[in-house]
Amino acid sequence: MPLLTNPSQGGSSPGTAPAAPLLEIADLALRLPGAARPLLDSVSLTVEPGEVVALVGESGSGKSTTAKAALGVLPPGATATGRVRFDGTDVLALDDAGLRAHRAGPVAMVHQDPRAALNPVRRIGDFLRERGASRERAVQLLADVGLSDPERRLRQRPHELSGGMLQRVVIAGALAAEPRLLLADEATSALDVTTQAEILALLRTLRADRDLGMLFITHDLHLAAAYCDRVHVMYAGHVVEHRTADALFGTPAHPYTRGLLACSPSLGDDTQELAPIPGRPPSLADTFTGCPFVSRCDAAEDACPTWHPAPRPLPDGGSASCVHIPHPSGTRATPGDVPPLAHPEVNQP
């Protein structure tokens, strides 16, 4: 199955280069002083206009750090290599003025807890005007995100609104500057199931109406498979699998992806037995010379503790980094025929 594309992306004419992705992260690595391993290691992904791309993994896998890199927000003291480009602009090379303009306009972020984004003593209208919206524009934004009686909402304070209503307000604030890329960091995980479905339907409508690209961060693989076009599974700062949502959910290739699916409850299946992944993810103080998942993997082989293969292509157009993924020629991956990832001090004994 080919990777999903959005009809609005169009095609390139013969003899012309294809248009650059809206967001391109290529071989991004982040290191913190004193850390035993990189915070991110050779992370690559793209987001096209109108496309929803998921980052999935356990806490500490690097999902939020990757999304913040799209804003040019790096951990204090971090050193970065690789590329982060938005609409062809090198985000990591922007000066302070360029970063302020970047964060105030074309890229916006919605976090998990809407109450953390709102001043509890100020009115909703104040929050939207701080983002450059006039009163008329603020009313329209609140209507656009499905809030009833938007005129009255402008006069209310956060404690007068439910969690779902507050998340709609935060989304309205994110849309005030007409962004082209929305970073949704666990934007629905704090909501009940009904409200979560409403917010996801809202985001789907905004995506269609505005050709909005979206990087959707979640720990819920079932949600990512149902809502997103493509999924990147992250573990210990690595992208271990990248597939279309249908392919990943139907035939997961990496043992970690299979483990996430096995321990994720599925709505409507009362007979499902959950199988938790044993052990814990590595911390930044843990060192490893091979596959970062080896200590928790039930399919590990002799080479896995000392070798982490580079991403191998899959027949559907995705990729996965695992010794069990065959070479396109049909042969098994071995340390001799596939180079390690980009950090030899991490991948070699």
N, C-alpha and C positions, 0 to 999 in steps of 0.2 A: 504493500500500500504506500503510495507516495506521500510525502509530507503535505499537510494541509496548507492551502494558500487561500488568501482572501481575494475575492473578485475585484475589490477596489484597488488592489495593488497594480493591476494592469500587467502588461508584458513589455518587454523591450523590443524595439524594432531591430531587424537584421542589421548587423554591423555596429550596434550601439551597446555600450556596457549596461548591465542591469542596474537599476536604482539601488542605492545603498539602503540597508535596513534603517528603520527608525532608531533602534538601539542596537549597537554592536559591542559586545564584550568579547575580547579575544585574548586567550592565554593570560588572564589576569591572575596575578599572585600578590598576596599581601603578607608581609612579615611584621611581627611585633618584636621589639627589643627583648631579648632574653627568652623568647618562646622556643621550645624545642622543635616545633614544626610550623609550617606556614599556616596562617589563618585561612587563606584561600590558596589553592594550588592549581594553576593552569585552567581556570574556569573560562569557558567560552559559551556564548549564547547570542541569539538575535531575537528581536521583536519587530515585526512589520506593522504598518498602520492597520488598525482594525483587527489585530490578532491578539489573543490571550495566551500567554506562555506562563506555565506554572513552574515554581521552584518548590520542591517537596523534600522533606527530610525531618529528622528529629531535631530537637533543640540543640543548638551549637554546631549544626552542620554547615553553616555559612550562608543560609538563605537571606537573612536580613542584611548581612554585611555586603552581599552581592548587590542587592537592590539599592542600598545606600550609596554604593560606588557609582551608580547611575546618576546620583545627585552630586557626585564629587565629595561626599561625606565619608572620610576614612577615619579609622580609629586613631587617637592621638599617638604620635610616634611611629605610625606604620610606614613602611616603605613599600611602594607599589611598582610592579613591572607588568608589562602587557599593555592592552589598549581598552579604553572605554570611550566610545564615540556615540554621540547623539546627533542624528541627522548630519553626519559627516564631521561634526566638531569634536575635537579631542577634549573631553571633559577634564581629564587629569592635568591638562596644560593650562586651564583657565586661571586667570588671576582672581583676586577677591571680588572685583566688580563684575567680572564675567560669571563667577559662580553665583553671585546674588541674582543676576538677571536670569541665569539658567534655572535656579530654584523657584523664582517668582513667576515664571511664565510657562515654558513648554513642558516641564516635568513637575508632577505633583505626587504627593504621597499621602495615603490614608492608613493610619495605624489601627491596632487592635482595639484600644480603649478610647472611645470618643471623649470621655470625660477628661482625659489627660490633655486633650487638645483645646479644651474650652475653659476660659476663666469662669469659675463658679459664681462670681459676683457681677459679671457683666452680661448684658443682654445678647441674644442671638444676632440681632442687627449689628451690634458693635463688632462681633466676630467677623461678620461678612464684610463690613465696611473696612476693617483692618486689611482685608485682602483686596481692596480697591473697588469693591462693588458699590455702586450708588444704591439708594433706597429702591428705586424701580428695578434695578438689576437684581438686587437681593431678593425681592419678592418673586421675580421670575425664576431665579435659581432654586428657591425653596419649592416653587410649584413644579419645576423640572424634576426634582428628586422625589416628588410624590407626597409632599407635606400639605395637608389640608389647611385652609385659612392662613396662608403665609403672612398676611399683614399682622395677624395676632402673634404669630411665632416670632416675628422680629422683636416684639416687646417682652418676650418671655426670657427667663433665665434657665440655665441647664437643668436645675433640679426639678423644673416643671415638665420636662420631657422624658419619655422612656428611652431606654438604651437604643432601640431601633431608630427612633426619631432623631436622637443625637447623632447616630452614625450617618443619617441622611443629611443632617446639617453639616457635618464634617465633609461629606462628599460634595455638597454644594459649595463649601469654601474652597475645596480643591479645584472645582471647575470654574471658579471665578475668573481665573486668568486664561481660560480657554487652553488648557494643556493638551498636548498631543500624545503624551505618555502618562499613564497612571500607574503608580506603584502601590499595590494593595497588600499591606503586610498583615496577614491574619485578620483581615478587615471584617470577617464574619464570625470568627471563632468564639467571641464573647457573647454571641446572641443566641436566643432560643431557635429551635429548628424552623418555626414558622417565619420569624423575623429574618433569619438567615436566607430563606428562600426568597423573601421579598427584596432583600438587598441585592442578592445575586441577579434577580430579574431586572432590577433597576440598572445594575452595572451592564447587563447584557443589552438593554435598550440604549444606554448611553454609548456603548461601543458601536452599535449599529448607526445611531443618529449622527455621531460625531467622528466616525472612523478612528476611534480612540484605541491606540495600542495599550496593552496592559501586561504588567508583570505581576502575577498573582502568587503570593507566598502563602503556603499552607502546610500543615503537618498531616492533612487528611488526603490520602491518595485517591479515595473514592470521589471526593469532591472535585479534585483536580481533573480526574478522568471524565467526570460528567460535565464540567464547565469549560475546560480549557482546550485549545487546539493542540498544543504540544506541551510535553512535560519533561523537565530536567530533574532527575533525582540526585540529591546531594548527600554526601557522607564525608565527614571530617575534612571539609574544605574542597572536596573533589566532586565533579559531576561524574557519577558512576554509570548513569544511563540517560539517554535522550531519545524519546520516541514521540510519535503521535499519541494522543490520548487513547484512541481505540486500540492501537497496537500494544501499548504498554499495559493496559488493563487486560487485554486478551491473552497476550503471550509475554509476560515479563521475562527479561533476559538475565538480569543481575540477581544474585542471591539476596541482596539487600532489598531490592524492589519486591521480590516474592515475599520476603519477611514482613515488609510493611503492609502488603495486601493481606497477609494471613492474620495480622494482629489488628486490623482496622475493621470495626463493626460496620455491617452493611444494613441500611434501613430496609425493613420488610422481610429480613431473613432471621426468624427467631431460632432456627436450628443451627446457625453458624457457631462453630467452636473456634474461639480466638486462640492463636498460638503466639505468645510474646517472643520477641527476639531475645535470646539470652545475653547476659553481660551488659555492658554500657558502652556508649560511644567514647572514643579517645578524647582526652582533654589536650590543651596546648602544651601541657607538661609531659605528655606521653610521646615517646618516640617509636617509630616503626620504620623498617627498611623495605617492606613490601606492600602488599595490599592492606589498606587501613581497616578493612572489614574482616581480616583473616581470623581474629580471635573469637568472632561471633558467627562464623560461617560454617554451615553444616556440609558444604561442598568443597572445602579447602583441600588443596593438593600440596605436594612437597615443595613446589616452587613458590607458593603464595606468600610465605613469610619473608622472602627476600626479593620478590619481584612483583611489580604492579604494572601490568600491560597498559599501553596507551589505548585510547578508545578504538574499538574495532567496529567497522561498519556492519550493519544488520540488513537483511534483504529488504525490509520495508523502508529503508532510508535513514533509520536511526542509528544509534551506536551504543555500545556498552564497553566498560573496562573490566574484563574478567578473563581469566585463563581459559574458561570454558567456551568463549566465543570463537568460532573458527575463522580462519583467514578466508577472504573471498574465494581463494582457490579451493577451499574445502578442507585444508589442513588445520591441525590444532595450533593455537598460539604457543610459542616457546620463547624463553628469554633471548635466544639467539636471533630471532627474526623480527622482533618488534621492539623498537626503542622504548626505554622507560619514559615516564613523564618528565617535566622540564626541570626538576630539581634533584640532581644526582645525589646530593647529601641526604635526601629523604629516601630515595629509591634504591640506594646501593648499600650493601653491608658496611 
